[in-house]
């Protein structure tokens, strides 16, 4: 058992290091994806007109949501 202890410790360090490297890689990838999504959303907002009319524009001309009396 004592002869295998250094090998067990080396294997443990390698496994622990691999887990840490994988976690770092995944968190790095998540950060990049969030940045891409934020940039895409910012670009999409820049392309749409500033005065889109809000939710009322979708119902414009609808009898149910009309503000005029008949």
N, C-alpha and C positions, 0 to 999 in steps of 0.2 A: 504494500500500500504506500509506504514512504517513497519508494522509487517512482511511483506514478504521480505523486503530488505536483511536481513542476509541470507535468504535461496537463494535468487537470486545471491548474491555475492559468496556464497559457490558453487553453481551450476556453475557459470561462471569460478571460479578458477579450479574446477574439469574438466570442458570441456577444458579449456585452457591447463591445465596440461596433459590431455589425448592427445591433439593434439601435444604438445611438445614431449611427450614420443613416440608417433607413428612416428613422424618425425625423432627423434633420432634413433629409431629402424631401420627405412628404410635406413638412411644414413650409419648406421653401417653395415647393410646387403650389401649395394652397395659396401662399402669398402672391405668387405670380398670377394665378388664375383670378384672384380677387382684383388685382391691379388691372388685368385685361378687361374684366367685366366692368369695372368702374370707368375705364377709358372708353369702352364701347358705349356705355350708358351716357357718358358725357358727350360723346360724338353724336349719339342719336338725339339727345336733347338739343344740341346745337343745330341740327338739321331741321328740326320741327319749328314751325312758326311760333313766335312768342305768345301771340294771342290766339289760342286755339279754341276759345269759347268755353272751355271746361266741359262739364258733363251736360250742360244745357244744350250745347251744340248738337249732341247726338239725337236729341229729341225735338230739334227745330222742325216745325211744321206738323208735329204730332198733335192730334186733337186732344188727347188725354192731358198733355202738358202745356196746352195753349194758355196764354195769360189773358187773351181777349175773350170777352163774354159774347155769346151768340144769341 
